[in-house]
Amino acid sequence: MLNKSQIKKLVTEKKLIENYINLETQLTPNGFDLTVGEIFEFVSAGAVDFSNKERVVPEGKAILPEKQKPGDKHGWWNLAKGVYKIRTNETVNLPNDLTALAFSRTTLLRAGAFTQHGVWDAGFSGSGEFILSVENPSGIKIKQNARVAQLVFLGVDETEGYNGIYNEK
């Protein structure tokens, strides 16, 4: 697992992560915090099959954050109990010898919500998208650019790398 100084070096020298808000704040001892760029509610059904030939990614409708006062720079999402999709501000550019795993930040867990993630394969490049599940019966408020998930990076033997439909490379 990479440590803070190794991650910082890859971010600054190799663009491991781009479009972050504040490097020093988002770096953690063993990872990097991802921030909320957009939140979507699901408006159609998805479909999953073995070969991905019949895969259907469900449609999502962006939920707009609301500013508390007219002069506020950032707004808040007021989310009821339910499941949502988050798109991060950050773009992650994994080389072919590095993979990542994401976890909910404990602050989010303490508020009654959590994120669910897949493995970030070596070679993936793109914005993060994952599930936000709000279990708190009273809902949750999330401010724009809030840190909600942490990526940790693991070295792997170099591989051919991810080549799926979500790669932005």
Residue, then its C-alpha position, 0 to 999 in steps of 0.5 A: m500500500l502506498n503512503k502519503s509521500q509516495i501518493k503525493k509524488l505520483v500526483t505531482e509528477k505523474k498526474l495520478i489524480e487530477n482536478y482535486i480541490n486541495l492536495e494537502t487536505q485530500l492526502t491522507p497517511n495511506g490514501f487520497d480523499l475523493t470529493v463529490g462533484e455531482i449526485f444523481e438519482f436513478v430514473s431507470a432500471g439497469a441490466v447486467d449479463f455475463s458478456n456485457k452485450e446486454r448491459v444497460v447502465p441506468e439513466g440518472k437525473a442530476i440533483l442540483p445542490e441548493k445554496q443556503k444564502p444567495g452569496d454562498k459559493h457552494g450549495w448542499w444536497n439534502l438527500a432522503k434515505g435511499v440510493y444515489k450515484i456520485r460522480t467525483n470531481e477528481t480524475v484518477n489515472l492509474p498506471n498499469d502497475l497500480t490498482a486502487l480500492a475505495f472506502s467510505r470516510t468514517t465521517l460519512l459512516r457516522a452520519g448514517a451513509f456509506t459508499q459502495h465501490g468496485v475495484w479500480d483496475a490498473g490502467f483505468s483513467g477517468s472520473g470516479e462513479f460509485i453508489l451512495s447509500v443513505e440509511n439515516p432515516s432523517g436523511i443527510k446533507i452533503k455540501q458540494n466538494a465534500r470528501v466522502a470516500q478514500l482511495v488506497f493504492l496497491g502496487v501490482d505486477e504490471t498488467e495490460g491494464y483496464n480496457g473497458i467502456y469507462n476508461e477515458k484514456 
